Amino acid sequence: MLCGQNNKVTLSVKSWKYNDTEARNDSVAPDTVHINFQDINNVDSWSIANSFNGNLGSPLQSKLYIARQAVGDFIFTAPYYPYLDIIDNHKFYNTHTPFSSLKYLSGGTLYHRENEISFLFAANVNKKLNFGTTLDYLYSTGEYARQGTKRFTATFFGTYQGERYNATMLVAHNNLNNKENGGLVDAKYLIDPLHGYYPEKFPIRINSDAQSTYNHLQFFYAHQYSLGIMRQKRDTTDSVKFEFVPVTKFGHTLKIDNMSKRYFENTPVAGFYRQTIDPYLSKGDTAGLLNISNKISIRLAEEYNRFMKFGFAVYAENEIQRFTFRERDVLAFTDTTMYRDTVSNPLKSNTKIGAILSKEQGQGFTYQILGEIALLGYKLGDFRLNADLASRFRVWRDTISLQANGFIRSDEPSLFLQRYISNHFSWENNFSKIYRTNIGGTFSIPTRLFSAAVSIENVSNSVYFDSLALPVQHNGNVQILSFDLKQDFHLWKFALENNIVYQVSSNSEVMPLPTLALYHNLYFHDKWFKVLSVQVGVDLRYHTAYYVPEYMPATGQFFNQQEMKVGNYPVMNVYANLHLKRVRFFVKYYHINQLFMEGVYYSMPHYPIAPAILKMGLTWNFYD
């Protein structure tokens, strides 16, 4: 997608995300859109309903099943995934002139502010070669005691788009740190006027210096070389030109991920954890995973065959994994028992092969069918079969878009779910493979601002964290039905955006979900003095009450509970967005309904969202 600020720079910036499955680029909008700029933060932009610790930068889990990221081999990544800048969500650029952007976000009361500053620079050396860098720093104290978070990300990226050779490179460093307060002792402090004036004074469940740190370093390099032919092509002037048409593409992808998670408490936490193995042990619980993946592929390009356009690819991928586990030796003496902690680094390897049949050219009908199976390693027998189909056509003046998708897959549970030792938790399991089937589709009319999506999934042998915050496997099936409806209305200079998500879980003790989640955004939008874009509005988020999973600080995981329902409380924000040439600015009164509405505004058990606070943000884009 292209975007610009005036005629001189129109069409100057292209941006895209890398699609590793097809080794291609998927166009996305540059961060220059001025509508709904107030939701640019990682929490509000992730999904319309989220569980988090109440502070920007804290561990997060979407309350919408369709928005949750699949748990990978390093289970500690999931709570921090929305904040990571890695190949899955990194934007690449191609620019006519150097492009840079500076963003600053701020909010909160005087001594409890959240501040985020980020910088982006991208430039083309020539038409084929681009490079850039990003820096992002977040520091948020939070409105409640011991709620502070810090986040730092830095990336260096580059792309080369030649006639025969293409390459994509990313080096990304992500560091996140959050203090652990265990949430509030009692919800009465949110609703009782005798207690409700100083949130930083509310009693918390962990008063020690407990904190968690997550680090993720990634190196990614994907490149491919094409063999092909020169084909004649006539342009609008009937002159004959020759263009290169790829026939066969040879690709290689190297991805290195070094991930680590540490929970630290300098003094033992009293009364919060069910067990503390040894209060005199080193109080740092550390886990890590180094994953090195090499993938080679051969692809028959669909551009070559004019009459039967489809592409076909085969690939083989090997991953080498080095795990970091904490081990414990028991030293038994006559009068006492002592423990000695060590670290083990087992080495694992897996190899899988796969094939892809696809048609990506054109808009009438496209598809992609992928099959993959693991042949070697502890993931032996893992497989997945994915299918995605899409069609786009016109009916009178409207454009109709139809999409269908589905998958069948079998996955070995993470080794960290099978075995884990820390000062407060330890488990030894022998879980079976998790089997999932899913079918879904989307019907949308972009010209009418309407879309409806449905998804049905069956999960066999699902693994979840029970009320004791320990992983268990459900020996049965769980079905999840999701229906996502979006409809926007425009009348004169007013607009109403609506998003309704309906969910049903066949077993709410294994997979608890809110039945209904709503997002509504009513605003006035106009251009003043021919140059100033103004958007003024109010938005609302709401979900029905249910037993929301709780957060466990020592492991960083969300675990199921049946003691406290959370929900039936709306969160309203009033805001104003201004866009003047290359500058965007917003001011928002977050959670304004807390000023006139009583209720327990927990995001999840014991963890409230922030009270009514003022937030603001600014971005300034430069095209030279």
N, C-alpha and C positions, 0 to 999 in steps of 0.2 A: 504494500500500500504506500502511496506517495503522499507527501504533505509539504506545504510551504507556507510562507507568511505574506509574500507579495509577489508581483509578477516577475521580479528579478530572480527570486529563489524558488519559484513554483517548480515542482517536480525535481527538487534538488536532493531529496533524501528518500532512500528506500531502506526498509528494514525488514528483517525476516528472522525466523528461528530455524535451527537445523533439525531436520527430520532424519534421525539415525536409521530408521527402518528402511526408508527408501533412498537414503544418502542424497537428499535433495533439500531445497530451501522452501519453507512455507512462509509466505508473505504475512506480515503483521503490521499494525499501525505504529508509527513512531510515537514517542511520548510527547506529542504536541497538541493533543485533543484538549479543548478547553471546557467541554460539557462534563459535568460531574467530576471536576478536578478535586473536589473535597474528599473523594474516596480513594485517593492515590496511595494511601498507606497499605501495608502488607496484610492487615487484618480485614479491613472492610472490602478490599478488592479480591480476597481469596474466595469467599462465599457469603451468602446472605445470612448465615447463622453459624457461629463458631464458638467453641469452648476454648478459653485461654485464661491466663492468670490475671487478666484485667489490665495489663500493661503492654504497650507496644514492644515487641521483641521477645515476649515470653512464649513458652511452648504452646502450640495451638493444634486443635483438631476440629475439622469441619463437622457440623451436626448433620450435614447432608451426605448420604452414603455415596452418591455419584461424584462428589467433589473430593473424596478422600484419596490420598495417594497410597498405592499398594505398598505394603511393608516389604522392604528388601532384605538383603542378607545382614545389613547393619540396622537393627530395629530402632536404634537410638536416633536415626536420622529423621524419622517420621514427624516428631513434634516440632522440628526446626525447619522442615522442608519448605514451608511458604516463604521463609526469609532467605533462602539460599540462592546465590547467583552461580548456577552451574549450567552445563550444556543443555539440560532439559528445558530451561526457561530463559537462557541468555539471548539477547537481541544482537544481531549483526547488522552492519550498515554498509551502504554504498552511497557516496555523496559526490555531487558535482563540485562543491566547495567544502572546505573544512567545516564540520558541524560540532558544536559543543553546547552543553546544557548544564546549568547550575540550579540545584533544587535545595530549598530549605524549608523544613517543617518544624513547627513549634506548637506547644500547647501545655495546659496544666496550670496549677497555681504557682505562686512565686517561687517557693522552695522545692517544688515537686514537678518540675517541668520535664517534658519530653522534647528532645531536640534531635533532628536528623538533617544531615547535610550530605549531598551527593553531587558527584561531578562526572560528566560524560564527555569524551572527546573522540571523534572519528574523522578520518580523512583518507582520501584516495591519493595514492602516489601516481596512478594512471587509471585508465578505464578498467583495468583488470585487478589491480592490487589495492586492498584497503586494510587499514589497521586502526586500532583504537584502544582506549583504556577507560575504565570506570573506577571510581572510589566512592564508598558509601560508609558513613559513620553515624551510628545511632547511640544516643545516651539518654536514658529515661529513668528518672528517679521513682516515678509512680506516686499515686496519691495515698497509698497505705504503707505501713512500716515494712522495711526490708523487702521491697518489691522491685528494686532497681534492675535494669537490664543494660547491656552494652552489646553492640554489634558492629563489626568492621568487615567489609568485603572489598576486595580489590581484584580487578581482572585486567588482563592484556589479551587482545584478540586480533585476529587477522583473517582475511579471505583472499583467495586468488581465483578468478573466474576467467579462465582462458578458453580457447577454442577446443583444445584437446585435454588440457590439464586443469583440474579444479582442486582446491584445498581449503579446509576450514580448520582454524587453530584457536584454542582457548586455554589460557592459564588462569585459574581462579583460586582465590584464597578466601575462606569464610571462617570467621571466628565469632562465636556468640557466647555471652556470659549472662546468667540470670541468678539473682539471689533467690533463695527458697524460704518463704515464710509459712508454708503450710496452709495458708488461707486464714480467715477469721475464726475466732473461737465460737462466736454466736452471731446469728443473723439479726438479733435485736438491735445491734448497733447501727443498722441501716435504716430502721424505721422508728426507733424511740428518740424523740426530740431531746431527751436528757443526755443521750450519748452521741447524737448524730451531727455534731458540728466540726469535729476535728478528726477526719479519717486517719491521719497519721498516728493518732493515739488509740485506735481500736486495737484490742488485744489480738495477737496472732498466735498460731499454734506452734510455730518454731521460732524461738527467740535467740538461737545461736547464730553463728556466722556461716550457716550452710549455704552453698552455692553450687551451680552446675555450669560446666563449660563444654561447648561442642566446637570441634575444629574439623574443617573439611578442605583439603587441598586437592585440586583436580587439574590434570593435564589432559587435553583432548586434541588429537590431530587426525583428521580424516581427509583422504585424498584419493583421486581416481584419474586414470588416464584412459582416453577414448581412442579406439581405432574406428575409422570410418571412410566415407567416400565424399567426393565433391560432386554436388548436384546442381544442375541449372535451376535458376529461379528468375522469373520475370517480375519486375516491379511495375508500378503504376504508369511508368513512361514507356512500357513495352521493351525496355532494354534488358539484356540478358546478363545476369550475375551468377556467380557461383557461391554456394554456401556449403559449409562442412556439415555433414549428416553423420552422427555417431552410429556405429553398428554394434560394437562391443565395448563395454566399459569394465576395466579392471580396478578394483577398489581395495583399500586397506584402511582400517581404523584402529588407532591406538588410544585407549582410555585408561588413565591411572587415577585412582581415587584413594586418598589416604585420609581415613576418618577416625576420630577419637572422641570419646565422651568421658567426662570425669565429674563425679559428685564428691564434694569436699566439705567436711565439717571439722573445724579445729577443736571444738569441744563436743562431747557426745550430746545428742539431742535427747532430752528427758521427756518421757511420756508420750511421744508421738509414734514411734515405731514399736511394733509388737516384739521385736527382738533386736538386740545388739550383740553380735557374736562375741566381741571382745572390746570393751571400751578403751583398752590401752593400745590397740592396734593403730597403725597409721590410718588416718580417717579418710584417705582418698580412694574411692572406688573408680577404677579405670578399665575401660574396654576400648578395643580398637580393631580396625580392619583395613588392611592394605589390599586393594583389588587392582590387578593388572589384566586388562582385556585386550586381546588382539583378534581382529576380525578381517578375513579376506573374502572378497566376493567377485563373481563374474556376472555381468549383467548384459542381456541382449536388449538394446535400446528400442523403444517403441517408435521412435522417429523414423527409423529406416523403412519400415513396411507401410506404404501408403494405403493399402487396402485392408489389411488386418492389423490394426494398430493395437499392439499390446506389448508389454515388456515382461521379461522373465529373468529372474536372478537366482543364483544359488550362492550359499555362503557357508563358511565354517568359522566358528569362534571358540577361542580358548581363553579361559580366565584362570589366573593364579591368585590365590588368596592366602594372606597371612593374617591369622586372627591373633588378637591379644586378649587373653583370659587371665583373670585372677585365680590363683590356686591357694589352697590352705592346707598346711601340714599341722596335725595335732600332736603336740608334745606332752605326753602324759608322765607326770611325776608322782611320787608317793602322796604328797599332800595337796597337789594342785594340777590343773591342766592349763597348758599354754598353747598359743597358736602362732604359727610362723607363716607369713604371707610371701608368696613368690608369684612370678608372672611366667606364663607359658605362651609360646607363639607357634601353634600348630600350622602347618602348611597344607593347603588343599588345592586341588586342580579339577576343573571341569571342562569338557569339550562338547559342543553341540553343533549340529548342522541344520540348515533350513533352506527353504525355497520361497520365492515370492512371484506371484503372477499378478500383473497390474496393468491398468490403463489410466494414466494420469493426464493425458492430453485432451483438450476440449472440455466443454461444459455440459454437453448433452447427457453423457453417461460415463461415469468413472467407477473404477473398482480396484480393490487391492485384497488379495487372498494370500495369507502367510501361513506356512507350516514349519514347525521347529521341534526338534527332539534332542535331548541330552544323551550322548552315547558313552561318555566316560566320566568318572568322578563320583562324589557322594550324591550328586544330583541325578544320577543315572535314572532314566525313565521319565524325567520331567519333560513335559511337552506342552505345546500351545498351538491352537488353530484359530486364527483371526480372519474375519471377513468384514470389509467395509465397502458399501456401495452407495453411490450418490447420483442423483439425476437433477437436472435443472432445466426448466422449460417455461414458456410463456403461455398464459391463458388470458386472452384479451390484453388488457394493459398491465396485468399483474405477472410477476415472476414467481413461479412455484419451485420450491426446493424440497426434494425428498432424500432422506438418508436412512440407511439401514446398516446395522452393525451387530456383531455378535462374536463370541469367543468360547472356546472350550480349552481349559488349561489344567495342568496338574503341577503343583509346586512343592518342593521339599521345604519344610519350615526352616527358618533361620537357625543356625547353630546356637545363637544366643537365646533362642526359645527352648532349645533342647537342654542347654546346660549353662549355668551362670552362678557365680559366687561373689558376694559382696558382704559388707559388714552388717547389713540389715536383711538381705534376702539371699537365698540360695535355692536352686532347684536342679533336678536331674530328671529329664524326660526322654521318652522315646516316641515322639509324635509321628503319626502317619502323614503321608502326603495330603495336601489340601487340594480338593478338586472343585473347580468353579465352572459354571456354565452361565452365559449371559446372552440375552438377545434384546435389542432395542432399536429405536428408530426416531427420526425427527421429521416433522412436517412443518415447513415455514413458508411464509409469504413475506419476504423482505420489504416489498412495496407497501404492505399493510402493517408493518412493524409487529408481526405475529409469528410465534413459533411454539410448537408443542412437542415435547420429547417424552418418550416412555422407555423404561428399562426394567427388565425382569431378570433377576439373578438367583441362582441356586448355589449355595456353598455347602459342600460336604467336608466334614472333619475340620471345621473352622477352629482356629486358635484365638483365644481371647484371654484377658486378665480378669480373674474372678474378684470377689469381694475382699479377698485377702491380698490382692495385688500380685497374685501368682498366675503364671500362664497355665491354662488348661485347654484340653481339646474336647470339643463337642462331638460325640459319636453319633452323628445324625445329620440331617439336612436343615438348612435355614434358607427360606425364600425371602427376597427383598423386592418389593414393587416400588418404583419411583416414577412419579409423573411431574414434569417440569413445564409450566405454562408461562409464557411471556407475551404481554400485549401492552403496547404503548398507544396512547391517544394524544392527538394534537388538535387544539382549537385555538385559532388565531395565534397569539404568542404564548399560550399556555400549553403545558405538556404534563401528562401523567404516565409515569412508567410503573409497570406492575410485573412482579415475578411471584408466582405461587408454586410451591413445591409440596406435593403430597407423597407421603411415604408409608409403607406398611411392612412390618417385619413379622414373620411367622413365629419368631421366638424372641421376645423382647428381653429375656434374661441373658441371651447370648449376644443379640444385636439390638440394643436399645436405640430407637430413633424417634424424633418428634413426628407426630402424624402430619402436622401442617407447619410450614415455614413461609412467612410473607415478607415481601419487600415492596414498598410503595414510595414513589418519589414525585411530588407535585412541585412544579416550578414555572416561573415566568422567564422567558428568554427573549432578548431583544438586542439590537445594536444601536447604540447611542452615538450621536455626533459622527456617524459613518465609520468610526474606527474602534469604538469601545464596545466589546461584547459583554453583556451583563446577563447573568443567570442568578435568580434569587428563588429559594424554595425551601421546602421541608421534606425530609424523608423519614420513613418509619420501618423498623425491623421487628419481627415478632415470630415466636414459635410456641406451639402448645407445650404444656407441661409434660415431662416424662423423667424417668430416672437417668439423668445425664451422667455419663461416666466421670469419675473423679480422677484427679491428677496425683501421681505418686512421685514426690521429689527425688527419692534415692535412685529410682530407675528411669525417671523421665517418661513413664508410660501412663496411659489413661486406662483405668480399671473400672469394671462394672460394679454398681452398688444398687441396693434396693431400699435405702433408708430415706432419701430425700429427693423429691421431685423439684425440678427447676423449669421455669417457663411461665407462660401466661402473663408476661410483663413486656410491654412495648418499649422500644428505645427510639426516641425522636431526636432529630437534629435539625436545626435551622441553619441556613448557610447562604453565602453570597459568593459567586465566582465572577471575577473580572478578567478580561483578556484584551490587552492592548498591544497590538503588533507582536513583538517577540516576548512579551512578559505576561505571565498568568499569575493571578493572586486569588486566594480564597480566605474567608474567615468563616468559622463554623462554631456554633454553640452546641457542643456534644452533650447528648443525654439531657436536653433541656427539660423534659417532662419530670425529671427528678425534683425540680423546684416546686411542682404543684401536684405531684402524684405519689402516693404512698405505695410501698411494695418492696419485696426483697429482690434486688437487682443482681442476683448471682448469675455469672456466666456458666458456672458449674458448682457443685457443692463446695462451700466455704470460700469460693473465689468470686468476689464481686467485680463488676466492671467499674470504671471510674465514675464518680459523681459528676454532676453538671460542671463542665469546664469549657473554657474558650480555647479553640485551636485555630491556627492559621498556617498558610503555606505560600511559597513563592517559587516560580521557576523562570529562568531567563535563558532563552535560546539564542545562540550566535551562529551565523551562517558565513562567517569569514574568519 
